[in-house]
């Protein structure tokens, strides 16, 4: 006797559990690259500078932190274009 779920599946269809599991089998990178790590670390430093400057009511320090965050974004973009991003040419033989 088949279950109720099996009766409603047509030929070639998977049940919801199998479909959900197959989605997670694909490797999509998740930003685990030197470009992503560098970008995020620089942006964290910028956010810390901006946060401290905000508490101290320093406009110059606040906008300096914002500038550091923008530099981090730019560095990450440049590194990605240089081949250090997901599926980058510099990482082909690496374990990334």
C-alpha positions as CSV (number, residue, x, y, z in Angstrom):
1,X,0.0,0.0,0.0
2,X,1.5,3.4,-1.0
3,X,1.3,6.5,1.1
4,X,-0.7,9.5,0.3
5,X,2.3,11.5,-0.7
6,X,3.5,8.9,-3.3
7,X,0.1,8.9,-4.9
8,X,0.1,12.6,-5.9
9,X,3.6,12.5,-7.5
10,X,3.6,12.4,-11.2
11,X,6.4,10.8,-13.3
12,X,9.7,12.6,-12.9
13,X,8.6,14.5,-9.8
14,X,10.5,14.4,-6.5
15,X,8.9,14.8,-3.2
16,X,9.5,18.0,-1.2
17,X,12.3,16.5,1.0
18,X,14.3,15.2,-2.0
19,X,13.9,18.5,-3.9
20,X,15.1,20.5,-0.9
21,X,18.1,18.2,-0.3
22,X,19.2,18.4,-4.0
23,X,19.3,22.3,-3.8
24,X,21.9,22.1,-1.0
25,X,24.1,19.7,-3.0
26,X,25.4,22.5,-5.3
27,X,28.5,24.3,-4.3
28,X,28.0,28.1,-4.7
29,X,31.0,29.4,-2.9
30,X,29.3,31.4,0.0
31,X,32.0,34.1,-0.4
32,X,34.8,31.8,1.1
33,X,37.5,33.5,-1.0
34,X,40.4,35.8,-0.4
35,X,38.5,38.7,-2.1
36,X,35.5,38.3,0.1
37,X,37.4,37.9,3.4
38,X,39.6,40.9,2.6
39,X,36.5,43.0,1.7
40,X,34.7,42.1,4.9
41,X,37.6,42.5,7.2
42,X,38.4,46.0,5.9
43,X,34.7,46.9,6.1
44,X,34.5,45.7,9.7
45,X,37.4,48.0,10.6
46,X,35.7,50.9,8.9
47,X,32.4,50.1,10.8
48,X,34.3,50.0,14.1
49,X,36.0,53.4,13.4
50,X,32.6,54.9,12.4
51,X,30.9,53.5,15.4
52,X,33.4,54.8,17.9
53,X,33.5,58.2,16.1
54,X,29.7,58.4,16.3
55,X,29.7,57.8,20.0
56,X,32.4,60.5,20.4
57,X,30.4,62.8,18.1
58,X,33.2,63.2,15.7
59,X,32.0,63.9,12.2
60,X,35.5,63.6,10.7
61,X,36.0,60.2,12.3
62,X,32.6,59.0,11.3
63,X,33.0,59.8,7.7
64,X,36.6,58.5,7.7
65,X,35.1,55.1,8.8
66,X,32.5,55.3,6.0
67,X,35.4,56.0,3.6
68,X,37.3,52.9,4.9
69,X,34.2,50.8,4.3
70,X,34.0,52.1,0.7
71,X,37.7,51.3,0.2
72,X,37.0,47.7,1.5
73,X,34.2,47.3,-1.1
74,X,36.5,48.6,-3.8
75,X,39.4,46.3,-2.7
76,X,37.0,43.3,-2.8
77,X,35.8,44.2,-6.3
78,X,39.4,44.6,-7.6
79,X,40.5,41.3,-6.0
80,X,37.5,39.5,-7.6
81,X,38.4,40.9,-11.0
82,X,42.0,39.9,-10.4
83,X,41.0,36.3,-10.0
84,X,40.7,35.9,-6.2
85,X,36.8,35.6,-6.2
86,X,34.5,32.6,-6.5
87,X,35.8,30.5,-9.4
88,X,38.6,32.9,-10.0
89,X,41.6,32.1,-12.1
90,X,44.1,32.4,-9.2
91,X,42.1,29.8,-7.2
92,X,41.7,27.0,-9.7
93,X,44.4,24.8,-8.2
94,X,43.5,25.8,-4.6
95,X,41.2,24.1,-2.1
96,X,39.0,27.3,-1.9
